[in-house]
Amino acid sequence: MEREMVPGLKVLITGASGLVGSKLLESATRAGHDTIAICNQHDARSPKVYRLDLRNQDDLRKVLRHVSPDVVVHSAAMTDVDLCERDARMAFLINASTTQVLAEECANGGCHLVYVSTDYVFDGQRGNYKETDPANPINAYGKSKVAGEEAVQGASPSFCVARTSVVYGWGREFRPNFAGRIYKELKAGRAVKVVSDQYASPTLNSQLARMLLEVAEKRVQGIIHLAGAARLSRYEFAHEMARIFKMPAELVIPTNADSSSWIAKRPRDSSLNVEKATKLLANKPATLKDSLTEFAEEAE
């Protein structure tokens, strides 16, 4: 279910200095919305910023009640998969308990909540997951995000769970992402090993931000998958990125997940079916070629 877009919304963004939140902040500000940023350790580029540790739930409630936003996009999360595995208690505190507080406050304030979730809610046994497929996470990160989804669904009558997959892009220099690391290594002429037997739907942060903003503007409800349109392995992604950037593709060396130093288990195929978003949104899930072309342009 959706409603017509409403211009000039008051949009509060958590994690506004992060990989997703920083781009969403740019998109929402450009669209003429009144944007309010919540960040913690790193600065957000907004005239209205609340510096807040989301674990301080009393302060979070105060900010939400003071701001009284029309829409909250909750992109802040503990996303380091191995760190979540090492400290599952902290993962659930940040990804689930804090989300519960947000959902309750949004419900009380009549505010629409968009919760940014992940493909890691699935076990990866088959891929091409639809919104209606049951979640079955295999690591602490995925379990904490499922708990966040359940908190949102249980507390707020006006919510959207927006799942995405392997987000990459520019804009978060303090913590490089998968594609940024590959770019840096290839540009320096160094070989890089990349897993070839794990599949997902890599998503450019700029494009994800545009989709999230449209979801927020239209008050899309329920679960929706917002990810890149292509299912591919990390190795295939890196190989294509080398081609787009005209870097030596032979420097991309395939390896397998079992030989990695990961602590947490990863789904073998967590790719997302994006048919719903393709039908519903004007900002449709992008092809790999279009995504990497935009990624290349933003690197210049």
C-alpha positions in Angstrom: 0.0 0.0 0.0 1.2 3.5 -0.7 0.1 7.1 -0.7 0.9 10.0 -3.0 4.2 11.8 -2.5 4.1 14.8 -0.2 6.6 17.6 -0.8 8.4 19.3 2.0 8.5 16.5 4.5 10.4 16.6 7.8 12.7 13.6 7.4 14.8 12.4 10.2 17.7 10.1 9.2 19.7 7.9 11.7 23.2 6.9 10.7 23.4 10.1 8.6 27.2 9.9 8.4 27.2 6.3 7.2 27.4 4.8 3.7 23.6 4.8 3.2 22.6 7.7 5.5 25.0 10.2 4.0 23.7 9.7 0.5 20.1 9.7 1.7 20.8 13.0 3.5 22.1 14.5 0.2 19.1 13.3 -1.8 16.5 14.4 0.7 18.0 17.8 1.1 18.2 18.2 -2.7 14.6 17.3 -3.0 13.6 20.2 -0.7 12.8 18.2 2.5 13.5 19.5 6.0 16.2 17.0 6.9 17.4 16.2 10.4 20.5 14.1 11.0 21.4 11.8 13.8 25.0 10.7 14.0 27.5 9.6 16.6 31.2 9.5 16.1 31.4 11.1 12.6 30.0 14.3 11.3 26.9 14.5 9.0 26.6 17.2 6.4 23.5 18.9 7.6 22.6 22.1 9.4 20.4 20.1 11.8 22.4 17.5 13.5 21.9 15.6 16.7 25.0 13.8 17.9 23.7 10.8 19.7 24.7 7.3 20.8 21.7 5.2 19.9 22.3 3.0 22.9 21.1 5.9 25.0 17.5 5.2 24.4 16.2 8.0 26.7 18.0 10.6 24.7 16.7 9.0 21.5 13.1 9.3 22.7 13.7 13.0 23.6 15.1 13.8 20.2 12.2 12.1 18.4 9.6 13.9 20.5 11.3 17.2 20.1 11.8 16.9 16.3 8.4 15.3 15.6 9.3 14.2 12.1 6.9 13.1 9.4 9.2 10.2 8.3 12.1 8.4 10.0 14.6 6.5 7.9 16.5 4.2 10.3 19.7 3.4 8.5 22.0 3.3 11.6 23.1 -0.2 12.5 25.9 -2.4 13.7 26.8 -3.9 10.3 30.2 -5.4 10.9 29.1 -9.1 10.5 32.1 -10.5 12.4 31.9 -8.0 15.1 28.2 -8.8 15.6 29.2 -12.5 15.9 31.8 -11.6 18.6 29.4 -9.4 20.5 25.9 -10.6 19.8 24.6 -8.8 22.8 25.7 -5.4 21.5 24.3 -6.3 18.0 20.8 -7.0 19.4 21.0 -3.8 21.6 21.7 -1.6 18.6 19.9 -3.4 15.8 16.8 -4.6 17.7 16.3 -2.9 21.0 17.0 0.6 19.7 14.8 -0.1 16.7 12.0 -1.1 19.1 12.3 2.3 20.8 12.2 4.1 17.4 9.1 2.1 16.3 7.3 2.9 19.5 8.0 6.6 19.2 7.0 6.7 15.6 3.7 4.9 16.4 3.0 7.3 19.2 3.9 10.3 17.0 2.0 9.2 13.9 5.3 9.1 12.0 6.1 6.7 9.1 9.2 4.5 9.8 11.5 3.1 7.1 13.8 0.4 8.6 16.8 -0.4 6.5 17.4 -4.2 6.7 19.5 -6.7 5.0 19.6 -9.8 2.7 21.4 -11.6 5.6 18.0 -12.3 7.2 18.0 -15.3 4.7 20.1 -18.5 5.0 21.3 -18.3 1.4 20.3 -21.8 0.4 18.6 -20.8 -2.9 18.8 -17.0 -3.5 16.4 -14.7 -5.4 14.5 -14.2 -2.2 11.1 -12.5 -2.4 9.6 -10.3 0.3 7.2 -13.1 1.3 10.0 -15.7 1.8 10.5 -16.6 5.5 13.6 -15.3 7.2 16.1 -17.8 8.5 19.4 -16.1 9.4 22.6 -18.0 10.0 24.6 -15.4 11.9 24.2 -13.0 14.8 24.0 -10.0 12.5 21.1 -11.5 10.5 19.3 -12.6 13.7 19.6 -9.1 15.2 18.2 -7.5 12.0 15.3 -10.0 12.0 14.6 -9.0 15.5 14.6 -5.4 14.4 12.2 -6.2 11.6 9.9 -7.9 14.1 10.1 -4.9 16.5 9.0 -2.6 13.7 6.2 -4.7 12.5 4.9 -5.2 16.1 5.1 -1.6 17.3 4.3 0.7 14.4 1.2 0.5 12.1 3.0 2.7 9.5 6.3 1.0 8.6 8.4 -0.2 5.8 11.1 -2.8 6.0 13.6 -2.0 3.2 16.0 -4.9 2.7 19.2 -4.3 0.7 22.3 -6.2 -0.2 26.1 -5.6 -0.2 25.9 -1.8 -0.3 29.0 -0.1 -1.8 29.9 3.4 -2.9 31.7 6.6 -1.9 31.0 8.9 1.0 32.3 7.1 4.1 36.0 7.5 4.0 36.5 6.4 7.7 35.4 2.9 6.8 36.0 1.6 3.3 33.5 -0.8 1.8 34.1 -3.9 -0.4 34.1 -2.0 -3.8 36.3 0.8 -2.4 38.9 -1.7 -1.2 38.9 -3.4 -4.6 39.3 0.0 -6.4 42.1 1.0 -4.2 44.0 -2.2 -4.6 43.6 -2.4 -8.4 44.5 1.2 -8.9 47.7 0.6 -7.0 48.4 -2.4 -9.3 48.1 -4.9 -6.5 46.4 -8.3 -6.9 43.3 -8.9 -4.8 41.6 -12.1 -3.8 37.8 -12.1 -4.0 35.3 -14.8 -3.1 33.7 -16.5 -6.1 31.2 -18.8 -4.5 29.1 -16.3 -2.5 26.3 -14.5 -4.4 24.3 -11.4 -3.6 22.7 -8.3 -5.2 25.3 -5.5 -4.9 23.7 -2.1 -4.4 25.2 1.3 -5.1 24.6 3.6 -2.1 23.6 6.6 -4.3 20.9 4.5 -6.0 19.7 3.0 -2.8 19.4 6.5 -1.3 17.1 7.5 -4.2 14.9 4.4 -3.8 14.7 4.9 0.0 13.7 8.5 -0.4 10.9 7.6 -2.8 9.7 4.9 -0.4 9.7 7.5 2.4 7.9 10.1 0.2 5.2 7.7 -0.9 4.9 6.1 2.6 5.3 2.7 1.1 4.3 0.1 3.7 5.3 -3.5 4.3 8.5 -5.2 3.2 10.3 -4.2 0.0 13.6 -5.3 -1.5 15.8 -2.4 -2.6 18.9 -3.7 -4.2 20.8 -3.9 -7.4 19.1 -5.8 -10.2 21.9 -8.2 -10.8 22.7 -11.5 -9.0 26.4 -12.1 -9.1 29.4 -13.2 -7.0 31.8 -10.8 -5.4 34.5 -12.1 -7.9 32.2 -11.4 -10.9 31.5 -7.9 -9.4 35.2 -7.1 -9.0 36.0 -8.4 -12.4 33.4 -6.2 -14.0 34.5 -3.3 -12.0 38.1 -3.7 -13.3 36.7 -3.7 -16.8 34.6 -0.5 -16.3 37.6 1.3 -14.7 40.0 0.0 -17.4 42.1 -1.7 -14.7 43.9 -5.1 -15.2 41.2 -7.7 -14.6 43.9 -10.4 -14.1 44.7 -8.9 -10.8 41.3 -10.1 -9.5 42.0 -13.6 -8.1 39.1 -15.9 -7.3 39.0 -17.7 -4.0 36.3 -19.5 -2.0 34.4 -18.6 1.1 35.8 -21.6 3.1 39.3 -20.2 2.8 38.4 -16.8 4.1 39.2 -15.6 7.6 35.6 -14.7 8.4 34.3 -15.4 11.9 30.6 -15.5 11.1 29.0 -17.7 8.5 27.8 -16.0 5.4 24.8 -17.0 3.2 26.0 -18.7 0.0 23.3 -16.9 -2.1 21.4 -14.1 -0.4 20.4 -12.4 -3.7 17.2 -10.5 -3.6 14.2 -10.5 -6.0 13.5 -6.8 -6.8 10.3 -7.3 -8.9 8.2 -5.4 -6.4 10.4 -2.4 -6.4 10.7 -2.4 -10.1 7.0 -2.3 -10.5 6.3 0.2 -7.7 9.1 2.8 -7.9 10.2 5.4 -10.5 13.7 5.0 -9.2 14.0 1.3 -10.2 16.7 -1.2 -9.2 19.7 -0.5 -11.5 21.6 -2.9 -13.8 25.2 -3.6 -12.9 26.4 -1.6 -15.8 24.5 1.5 -14.8 25.5 1.1 -11.2 29.2 0.7 -11.9 29.1 3.6 -14.4 27.7 5.9 -11.8 30.2 4.5 -9.2 33.0 5.3 -11.7 31.7 8.8 -12.3 31.5 9.5 -8.6 35.1 8.4 -8.2 36.3 11.3 -10.4 
